[in-house]
Amino acid sequence: NATENPPLSPQYAPTPIFQFIPADGSELLAIPQPSDEIKEQSPLSSMPETGFWMDVSAPILAWAAQIAIVVGMILISVWHFDNLKTGIAAATLYLLLPYTNQMPGRLDHIVPAALLVWAVACYRMPILSGVLLGTASGLAFFPLFCVPLWIGFYWRRGLIRFLSASSGMLVLMILLL
């Protein structure tokens, strides 16, 4: 049956839909749909439909987070190193990473990354950096691994303000669950 094992193109397909474009130029194959039996067994079958606003807001938030990362990288370079060219080069290298092209809609990775970039940009304000790091830690676990670095950085200048802001924001994010 052609829908069980469609001939795939020799290139890597960045999205699942493009995997079903035939390599030999024949007619497009129908995308196989899971049977009702498989749908009932799926853990996602009980989840509600996302709806129009979620379908519209997720790509907008992904684009905004990507732009925030790029602008934050450029501003870090301008504010802290007085070099616009280095910031543009770093932002360009970030945009050239394969991950930014292959999975641009992973909000669970992009939004915390944007918050971390802006926490670094605002490092002179320990409360704001703590709020940004606490929010990022509430959205994903990987920013928590940066906390020891921030504690070492703020050891003599703003440690209490940073820790109270980051832990307060983390507690607030937990309570919002």
C-alpha positions as CSV (number, residue, x, y, z in Angstrom):
1,N,0.0,0.0,0.0
2,A,1.4,3.4,-1.0
3,T,0.1,5.2,2.1
4,E,2.0,2.9,4.5
5,N,5.5,3.5,3.1
6,P,5.5,6.4,0.7
7,P,8.6,7.1,-1.3
8,L,10.4,9.9,0.4
9,S,12.5,12.5,-1.3
10,P,16.2,12.2,-0.7
11,Q,16.3,15.5,1.2
12,Y,15.6,15.9,4.9
13,A,12.1,17.1,5.4
14,P,11.8,20.0,7.8
15,T,8.1,19.4,8.5
16,P,6.2,16.1,8.5
17,I,3.9,17.2,5.6
18,F,6.8,17.5,3.2
19,Q,7.9,13.9,3.9
20,F,5.0,12.8,1.7
21,I,6.2,14.6,-1.4
22,P,7.2,11.8,-3.8
23,A,10.7,11.8,-5.1
24,D,9.8,10.3,-8.5
25,G,7.4,13.1,-9.7
26,S,4.2,11.0,-9.5
27,E,1.0,12.3,-8.0
28,L,1.0,13.4,-4.4
29,L,0.2,10.7,-2.0
30,A,-2.4,11.0,0.6
31,I,-1.1,11.6,4.1
32,P,-1.9,8.5,6.2
33,Q,-4.4,9.2,9.0
34,P,-4.3,7.2,12.2
35,S,-7.1,4.8,12.7
36,D,-9.8,5.4,15.3
37,E,-8.3,2.6,17.4
38,I,-4.9,4.4,17.5
39,K,-6.5,7.8,18.3
40,E,-8.3,6.3,21.3
41,Q,-5.1,4.9,22.7
42,S,-3.2,8.1,22.3
43,P,-2.5,10.1,25.4
44,L,-3.2,13.2,23.4
45,S,-6.7,12.1,22.4
46,S,-8.3,13.6,25.6
47,M,-6.7,17.0,25.0
48,P,-9.1,19.7,23.7
49,E,-8.7,21.3,20.4
50,T,-6.3,24.3,20.4
51,G,-8.7,26.7,18.8
52,F,-8.3,29.8,16.6
53,W,-6.5,32.1,19.1
54,M,-4.0,29.5,20.1
55,D,-3.2,28.7,16.4
56,V,-2.7,32.5,15.8
57,S,-0.9,33.5,19.0
58,A,1.7,30.7,19.1
59,P,3.5,31.7,15.8
60,I,3.3,35.4,16.8
61,L,4.9,34.6,20.2
62,A,7.6,32.4,18.4
63,W,8.5,35.3,16.1
64,A,8.5,37.8,18.9
65,A,10.8,35.6,21.0
66,Q,13.2,35.1,18.1
67,I,13.2,38.8,17.5
68,A,13.8,39.4,21.2
69,I,16.8,37.0,21.1
70,V,18.3,38.7,18.1
71,V,17.7,42.3,19.4
72,G,19.0,41.3,22.8
73,M,22.2,39.9,21.4
74,I,22.8,43.0,19.4
75,L,22.1,45.3,22.4
76,I,24.4,43.3,24.7
77,S,27.2,43.8,22.2
78,V,26.4,47.5,21.9
79,W,25.8,48.3,25.6
80,H,28.6,46.1,27.1
81,F,31.3,45.9,24.4
82,D,30.6,49.1,22.4
83,N,30.7,47.1,19.2
84,L,27.7,46.9,16.9
85,K,29.4,44.7,14.3
86,T,30.1,41.9,16.8
87,G,26.5,41.9,18.0
88,I,25.2,41.6,14.4
89,A,27.7,38.9,13.7
90,A,26.6,36.9,16.8
91,A,22.9,37.4,16.0
92,T,23.6,36.2,12.4
93,L,25.4,33.2,13.7
94,Y,22.5,32.4,16.0
95,L,20.1,32.7,13.1
96,L,22.3,30.3,11.0
97,L,22.1,27.5,13.6
98,P,20.1,24.6,12.1
99,Y,17.9,24.5,15.2
100,T,16.4,27.9,14.6
101,N,15.3,26.7,11.1
102,Q,14.2,23.2,12.0
103,M,12.2,23.9,15.1
104,P,11.3,27.6,15.1
105,G,8.0,27.1,17.0
106,R,9.4,25.4,20.1
107,L,8.1,28.0,22.6
108,D,9.3,25.9,25.5
109,H,12.9,26.6,24.3
110,I,12.7,30.0,22.6
111,V,10.8,32.0,25.2
112,P,13.1,31.0,28.1
113,A,16.1,31.6,25.9
114,A,14.9,35.1,25.1
115,L,14.4,35.8,28.8
116,L,17.9,34.5,29.5
117,V,19.4,36.8,26.8
118,W,17.5,39.8,28.3
119,A,18.6,38.8,31.8
120,V,22.2,39.0,30.6
121,A,21.5,42.3,28.9
122,C,20.1,43.7,32.2
123,Y,22.8,42.3,34.4
124,R,23.4,45.7,36.1
125,M,19.9,45.5,37.6
126,P,19.8,42.5,39.8
127,I,16.1,42.6,40.5
128,L,15.2,42.7,36.8
129,S,17.7,40.0,36.0
130,G,16.3,37.9,38.8
131,V,12.7,38.4,37.6
132,L,13.7,37.4,34.0
133,L,15.7,34.3,35.2
134,G,12.9,33.3,37.6
135,T,10.3,33.6,34.8
136,A,12.5,31.6,32.5
137,S,13.0,28.9,35.2
138,G,9.3,28.7,35.7
139,L,8.8,28.0,32.0
140,A,11.5,25.4,31.5
141,F,14.0,23.7,33.8
142,F,17.3,24.5,32.0
143,P,17.6,28.1,33.2
144,L,18.0,26.7,36.7
145,F,21.4,25.5,35.8
146,C,22.5,29.2,35.3
147,V,21.6,30.1,38.9
148,P,25.0,29.2,40.4
149,L,26.7,31.4,37.8
150,W,24.5,34.3,38.7
151,I,25.0,33.7,42.4
152,G,28.8,33.8,41.8
153,F,28.4,37.0,39.8
154,Y,26.2,38.8,42.3
155,W,28.1,37.5,45.4
156,R,29.2,40.9,46.7
157,R,26.8,43.2,44.9
158,G,23.1,42.4,44.8
159,L,22.9,38.8,45.8
160,I,19.9,39.2,48.1
161,R,18.0,41.3,45.6
162,F,18.7,38.9,42.8
163,L,17.8,35.8,44.8
164,S,14.6,37.3,46.2
165,A,13.5,38.4,42.8
166,S,14.3,35.1,41.0
167,S,12.9,32.9,43.8
168,G,9.8,35.1,44.1
169,M,9.1,34.9,40.4
170,L,9.7,31.2,40.4
171,V,7.2,30.7,43.2
172,L,4.7,32.9,41.4
173,M,5.1,30.8,38.2
174,I,4.6,27.6,40.2
175,L,1.5,29.1,41.8
176,L,0.1,30.0,38.4
177,L,0.1,26.3,37.4
